[in-house]
Amino acid sequence: MTSHATLIIGANSEIAKAIAVQVINDETRQLIVISRDCSFYQQEQFANAKVISIDNYQEQAISQAVENLKASMSVIITQVFICHGILHNERCQPEKRLEDFSAEMFIETLTANTITPMLWLKHLTPLLATKYGCKVVIFSARVGSISDNKLGGWYSYRASKAAMNMLITSAAVELARRAKNVKLISFHPGTTDSPLSKPFQKNVPQGKLFNSQFVASQLLAIVESAVVDGQASYLDWQGKKIPW
Ligand SMILES: NC(=O)c1ccc[n+]([C@@H]2O[C@H](COP(=O)([O-])OP(=O)(O)OC[C@H]3O[C@@H](n4cnc5c(N)ncnc54)[C@H](OP(=O)(O)O)[C@@H]3O)[C@@H](O)[C@H]2O)c1
């Protein structure tokens, strides 16, 4: 029997780790993870996972990681989760007003949130276009919706996710011709307890701050039931459509 694999990229994300824990307990699937920090995957429970450490997310490193994947592949990848995302770091905070906007922060956010996932899609596509089909989830955010933008602010983060959404819809048009079996999903996890959301949790209404285990369960169920229909979907943690 052909073994089907789940590939998780940016696997040190809090949500990625919760997905990995659920996948490793599924005996029908092989788990492959890629991250700059693979320490979480040194645990005994991941002994059967393929763990790929990467130095950075420059295109050269991404291309090399995909080559390594190809060389050692005895499985078919039928699920991919691309989890990159920054909202703040030691150099930048999300903008509250126009005066906070800086070229440096915009470029850094766009590089992590948009260019990096797109480079993975570029290099992985030849590997995913098999007769078995593959569902590719790229983590977005509701704030990337242009039509849903009522609050403004967070210029760089919003724009990086909106740009990612546009790249996903464009890629879906191309893949409908070239790789009909690949389904792209732009996913909003909801506000989830993680390093990314930590500084912004105090105003989250009661019951609306999810833990990563809940989000991972929701997402895996959404992916399982998603239909490969040649179109991109923009979905939230309930599986509900978000307007682009
Ligand atoms: N948490 C929330 O409330 C929330 C809400 C809406 C959307 N999201 C989205 O969900 C996704 C996962 O978020 P999370 O909450 O799990 O975040 P997290 O725990 O803070 O994980 C950060 C992720 O971003 C990657 N990353 C960090 N710096 C990077 C850089 N400079 N270049 C490329 N990748 C970089 C990390 O990759 P490594 O594994 O290599 O470290 C890791 O995958 C993100 O796309 C985020 O925007 C989260």
The ligand as an ORCA input file, in Angstrom:
! r2SCAN-3c Opt
* xyz 0 1
  N      -2.065     32.699     16.587
  C      -3.052     33.434     16.092
  O      -3.875     34.020     16.824
  C      -3.206     33.556     14.603
  C      -4.334     34.256     14.100
  C      -4.492     34.386     12.727
  C      -3.549     33.823     11.872
  N      -2.462     33.167     12.390
  C      -1.488     32.607     11.453
  O      -1.262     31.242     11.761
  C       0.089     30.880     11.401
  C       0.770     30.150     12.545
  O       0.848     31.051     13.640
  P       1.231     30.623     15.126
  O       0.272     31.367     15.983
  O       1.348     29.149     15.250
  O       2.658     31.337     15.232
  P       4.006     31.026     16.006
  O       3.850     29.936     17.006
  O       4.528     32.340     16.467
  O       4.947     30.444     14.812
  C       5.646     31.283     13.942
  C       5.822     30.626     12.594
  O       6.423     31.553     11.698
  C       7.662     31.061     11.198
  N       8.593     32.191     11.158
  C       8.961     33.021     12.178
  N       9.817     33.956     11.727
  C       9.977     33.717     10.391
  C      10.744     34.333      9.371
  N      11.522     35.385      9.618
  N      10.665     33.821      8.114
  C       9.863     32.747      7.852
  N       9.140     32.112      8.781
  C       9.183     32.595     10.033
  C       8.092     29.966     12.152
  O       8.896     29.041     11.441
  P       9.978     28.039     12.163
  O       9.269     26.741     12.399
  O      11.077     27.875     11.182
  O      10.394     28.726     13.431
  C       6.744     29.401     12.555
  O       6.264     28.575     11.519
  C       0.749     32.193     10.953
  O       0.684     32.291      9.547
  C      -0.121     33.260     11.564
  O      -0.071     34.480     10.825
  C      -2.282     33.019     13.724
*
